Amino acid sequence: MEEQNNKNLILAMVLSAAVMIAWFVLFPPPEPPATTPPQAETAVATPEATAAGATTEPAAAPGQTEVTPVPEAPRVKIDSGKLSGSLSLRGGRIDDLSLKTYRETQAADSPIVRLLSPVGENLSYYSVFGWLPGTGLAAGDVPDANTLWTTDANAVLSPDAPVTLRWDNGKGLTFLREVSVDANFLFTVKDTVKNSSTAAVALQPYGIIARNGLPKLQNIFVVHEGAVQRADGELTETDYAKIPKFTVDTREGLPAEVTEATKDGWIGFTDHYWMTTLVPEQGKPFKAVLKYVPDAGIYQAEVRQPVVSLAAGATATTSIQFFAGAKEWATIRAYQNEGGIPGFIDSIDWGWFYFLTKPIFAVLHWLNAFIGNMGLAIIALTFTLKFLVLPLAYKSYVSMARMKELQPEMEALKERAGEDKQKLQREMMQLYKDKKVNPAAGCLPILIQIPIFFALYKVIFVTIELRHAPFFGWLTDLSAPDPSSLYNFFGLLPWDAPVQGSVLHMIFIGALPILLGITMWLQQKLNPAPTDPVQASIFAWMPWVFMFMLGGFASGLVVYWITNNTITFIQQYLIMWSHGKRPDIFGNIRASKVARVEAKAPSPANSALPPKAPPPKSSPPRKTGKK
């Protein structure tokens, strides 16, 4: 039974290592695409339109590739519970926004995260709203990205005080725009147009998010950075590198991808922890456009809502929501469940194992709220997961115990079969079937840990709740590797640890990875070392190989693995004891040391042989020649 248990553990370790190596080989960090350098002063590529029928969508002309500087304009201050910044009256742009509750680093003097920045600054990032002209209207008759709005003096946009912008086209159309913001990260832009003219008109509302230049990417292969959208229940994620490679759309005149939605959806850009998203009125059709402006290096996401047909003397109102903030699970979930934004929780990149990552994070979030410490929540989550797989672990040991009982019968089968391997295989399978024994059951509990490990790996890297989340002592960020190092003896020596990502950092690992190696090594010692020297060598090196492999992983993930090893050790010890076999841990440690010493020592047979005689010295060559 010990041999079978050792083989199962070795197999699981090798499979785990192979899966992790294959993951890094097959999914390396993406290289940032080569793009045109962003211009210092560029405006959004606003869609234009020519005249069309009153009941049809305005026919969009080729998107503008020429850009113009944006003049200075008055601003309206934005001040909410989690946001600060300002709104420009030039186009009604939301283009200056910072996240008050998040800092760039953990340093006390670190600046707060700035999400949006106006045209003219490096990597400008902003939203703008306007109308496309239809029947009876020209381009200058509707507000666009360069329209100068007016509002009340000293107005401040806050959750309790929406701001109303006004613009009159001088031809009988009056536009009112009410901008409101909630206590979190959601703006609502409500546009009202009054037709005081004597003719019917048609126009179409739109919203745009524009990024001037490629943003600084994290280049973490498990994190999606780029465009994210949902249309009629289908989620689409597009990397930044793919957007410039879109086919040029004849209607847009630019590399673009146009999606027609009939009932619900949204579109925007997502970073590692931050996101901007346009959410049109749900339950109505809309067009989502993702495009790239090569001359300006602008990545652009658009929403175009249904055409508004406005009779003389009539008034129409339309609205669009704009999310700009942190991808907080609870906040986004509330927008989905209570705010009526279908599938909004999927804007967080849950990955291939979404059926595991979603419930795992939900439990982790609840445990953190209950305990108040994310590290302890990870430990509690590990106990929960181990409890769920306990029946499999118990069944695995029972199966191995029954395999041990079958050893005499299996030896008899080997003697009867002789060299006939096929006959031996058939009879062994029949024996397993008759005795209801599954020889592979021993691997199941360990193999189940592989998808759980990757799901938790994804959760720790993707969710903002783990960002800068402290544990105890030196572990102040569970989403980052252990900052301690053997290089300075865990901070006791007066020099800094190697920089994360360097070769020295990979060699001089921290305290958590070392503790991980120790727990794996102790778990091995529950059973004697394999008699096969090859297996024994793999068995001996595996804990220390994993120790260095996981040294650069997020410390929260290493905390999970250490806890999992500790629970597995206690669990297996108690199960073995309950079946009458108390593990001799110290005996197994001594036996492995003796085996290593004997392996290095020369065998008695070889030592008894007389020493080999040295080879005879060669005689110097004779000189030959004619006298």
C-alpha positions, 0 to 999 in steps of 0.5 A, spaced: 500 500 500 505 504 501 508 503 494 501 505 491 500 511 495 507 513 493 506 512 486 500 516 486 503 522 490 509 522 485 504 522 479 500 527 482 506 532 483 509 530 476 502 532 473 501 538 477 508 541 475 507 539 468 500 543 468 504 549 471 510 548 466 505 547 460 501 553 462 507 558 462 509 555 456 503 555 452 500 562 455 506 567 455 505 574 457 503 577 451 507 582 447 504 589 446 502 591 439 506 596 435 501 602 435 502 609 432 505 614 438 499 618 441 498 625 439 499 630 444 492 634 442 487 630 439 480 629 439 475 623 439 473 621 432 466 623 432 461 619 428 458 624 422 452 622 419 448 625 412 441 626 412 436 620 412 429 618 413 425 620 419 424 613 421 431 610 419 438 610 422 442 616 420 447 613 415 454 614 418 459 617 414 466 615 414 469 616 421 474 622 422 481 621 421 483 628 422 483 631 429 483 638 432 486 641 438 480 641 444 480 649 447 480 650 454 473 650 457 470 651 464 469 645 468 464 642 473 467 639 479 466 632 481 466 630 488 462 623 490 464 618 495 469 614 491 470 619 485 473 626 484 475 630 478 471 634 473 467 635 467 469 639 461 463 643 458 467 642 452 462 636 449 460 635 456 466 630 457 467 626 463 475 626 462 478 628 469 477 622 474 480 619 480 479 614 485 479 616 492 479 610 495 485 607 491 492 608 491 498 607 486 502 603 491 502 601 498 506 607 500 503 612 505 504 618 500 502 614 494 498 618 489 491 616 488 489 612 482 487 617 476 483 613 471 481 618 466 485 624 463 483 630 458 485 631 451 492 634 451 495 629 457 499 623 455 495 617 454 488 621 455 482 617 456 475 620 457 468 619 455 463 624 450 456 624 449 452 627 443 447 626 437 448 624 430 444 628 425 438 625 421 432 628 417 432 635 417 439 636 421 446 638 419 452 636 423 452 643 426 445 642 428 446 637 434 451 637 440 458 633 439 464 632 442 466 640 441 460 643 443 460 648 449 455 647 454 453 652 459 450 650 466 449 654 473 455 657 476 459 654 481 455 647 480 458 641 483 456 634 481 455 629 487 450 624 489 445 629 492 446 634 486 446 632 479 448 637 474 444 640 468 447 642 461 444 646 456 445 648 449 441 651 444 442 650 436 439 657 434 434 653 429 429 651 434 432 645 438 434 646 445 438 640 448 438 639 456 443 634 459 442 632 466 449 628 469 448 624 475 453 620 479 451 615 485 456 614 491 460 608 487 462 609 480 456 610 475 454 616 472 447 617 468 447 621 462 440 623 461 439 627 454 432 631 453 431 635 446 425 640 445 423 641 438 420 648 438 421 649 430 416 647 425 419 641 422 420 634 424 427 632 425 430 625 426 437 624 430 440 619 434 444 619 441 451 616 442 456 615 447 463 614 446 469 612 450 476 613 447 483 612 449 489 615 446 494 611 445 496 604 448 495 604 456 501 601 460 499 593 460 500 589 466 502 583 461 499 578 466 497 572 462 491 570 466 488 577 466 484 580 460 486 587 458 482 590 452 475 591 450 469 587 453 462 587 451 456 583 452 450 583 446 444 579 447 447 575 452 454 573 449 460 576 452 466 578 448 473 580 450 478 583 445 485 584 446 488 591 445 493 588 440 487 585 435 483 592 435 488 595 430 487 589 426 480 589 424 477 589 417 476 596 415 468 597 415 466 601 409 460 605 413 465 607 419 471 608 414 476 605 420 478 598 422 472 597 426 467 591 429 460 593 429 455 589 433 447 589 433 444 588 439 436 587 440 435 587 447 441 588 452 448 589 453 454 594 454 461 595 451 467 598 454 475 597 456 477 593 462 484 594 465 487 589 471 483 592 476 479 598 473 474 599 467 470 604 463 463 601 460 457 604 456 451 601 458 445 603 454 438 603 455 436 595 456 430 592 453 432 596 447 436 595 440 443 598 440 449 598 436 456 597 439 462 599 435 469 598 437 474 601 432 481 604 432 483 610 429 490 609 426 492 616 425 491 618 432 492 611 435 485 612 438 482 606 441 474 607 441 468 604 444 461 606 442 454 605 443 449 608 438 442 608 441 435 608 437 433 614 432 429 619 435 423 621 431 421 628 433 415 632 431 414 639 431 413 642 438 415 635 441 420 633 446 424 626 447 428 624 452 434 618 452 439 616 457 445 612 457 449 610 463 457 610 464 461 606 469 468 608 471 471 605 477 474 599 480 472 592 478 469 591 485 465 585 486 460 587 490 459 593 487 458 590 480 454 585 482 449 590 485 449 594 478 447 587 475 442 585 480 439 591 483 441 596 477 438 592 471 445 591 467 444 584 465 451 579 466 455 585 468 459 581 473 462 577 467 466 584 466 470 581 471 475 576 467 473 569 471 477 565 466 476 558 463 474 555 470 469 560 471 464 555 474 469 554 480 472 562 480 465 565 481 463 561 487 470 560 490 470 568 490 463 569 493 465 564 498 472 568 499 468 575 499 463 572 505 469 569 509 473 576 509 467 580 510 465 575 516 473 574 519 476 581 517 482 578 514 483 576 507 489 571 509 485 568 514 479 568 509 483 564 504 485 559 510 478 558 512 476 557 504 481 552 504 478 548 510 471 549 506 474 546 500 478 540 504 471 538 507 468 538 501 473 533 498 473 529 504 469 523 502 473 522 496 479 522 500 476 517 505 474 513 499 481 513 496 484 511 502 479 505 503 481 503 496 488 503 497 487 499 503 483 494 499 488 494 494 493 491 499 488 486 501 489 483 494 496 483 494 497 475 495 492 474 490 495 479 485 502 475 486 498 469 485 496 472 478 503 474 476 505 467 477 500 464 473 501 469 467 508 468 467 511 472 461 504 473 458 502 480 460 496 481 456 493 475 460 496 478 467 492 485 465 486 481 463 485 477 470 488 483 474 482 488 471 477 482 472 480 481 479 479 489 481 472 488 478 470 482 482 472 485 488 470 492 486 476 496 487 478 502 483 486 502 482 486 510 480 482 512 486 488 514 490 489 520 485 482 523 485 483 527 491 490 530 489 488 531 481 481 535 484 486 540 487 489 542 480 483 546 477 481 548 484 489 551 485 488 554 478 481 557 480 484 560 486 490 563 482 485 566 477 481 569 483 487 572 487 490 575 481 484 578 478 480 581 483 481 587 486 479 585 493 486 581 494 490 588 491 494 590 497 490 586 502 494 585 508 495 578 512 500 579 518 507 581 519 511 582 513 505 580 508 502 586 507 499 584 500 496 577 498 496 579 491 504 580 491 510 575 492 512 574 499 517 580 500 522 577 505 528 573 502 534 569 504 538 574 501 538 579 507 535 573 512 528 575 512 530 582 514 535 581 519 541 583 515 542 591 513 541 590 506 535 590 501 532 584 498 533 582 491 528 586 486 522 582 485 522 578 478 530 578 478 534 572 478 536 573 485 529 574 487 528 567 484 534 564 488 533 567 495 526 565 496 522 568 502 519 565 508 512 562 505 515 558 500 520 555 504 514 553 509 511 550 503 517 546 501 517 543 509 510 542 509 510 538 502 516 534 505 513 532 511 507 530 507 511 525 504 514 522 510 507 519 512 509 513 508 516 510 507 520 512 501 519 508 494 524 502 493 525 504 486 531 508 486 528 513 480 522 514 484 525 515 491 529 520 487 523 524 484 520 523 491 526 527 495 527 532 490 519 534 488 518 538 495 524 543 494 522 544 486 515 546 488 518 551 493 522 554 488 517 554 482 512 557 487 516 562 490 514 568 485 507 566 486 502 571 490 503 570 497 495 568 498 496 562 493 502 560 497 498 561 504 493 556 501 497 551 498 501 551 505 494 550 509 492 545 504 498 541 505 497 541 513 490 539 512 492 533 508 497 531 513 493 531 519 487 528 515 491 522 512 495 521 518 488 520 522 485 516 516 491 511 516 491 511 524 483 509 524 485 503 519 490 501 524 496 503 521 499 509 525 505 513 520 512 512 523 514 519 520 521 519 524 522 512 522 521 514 515 525 520 515 531 516 518 530 510 513 530 515 507 537 518 510 540 511 511 538 509 504 541 516 501 548 514 505 547 507 502 546 509 495 552 513 495 557 508 498 560 503 494 557 496 494 561 490 498 562 486 491 565 492 488 569 494 494 572 487 495 575 487 488 583 488 487 585 495 485 586 495 477 593 496 475 595 502 472 596 502 465 603 500 462 607 506 460 608 507 453 615 507 450 618 513 447 617 512 439 624 510 435 627 514 431 628 511 424 632 514 418 637 512 412 644 512 414 
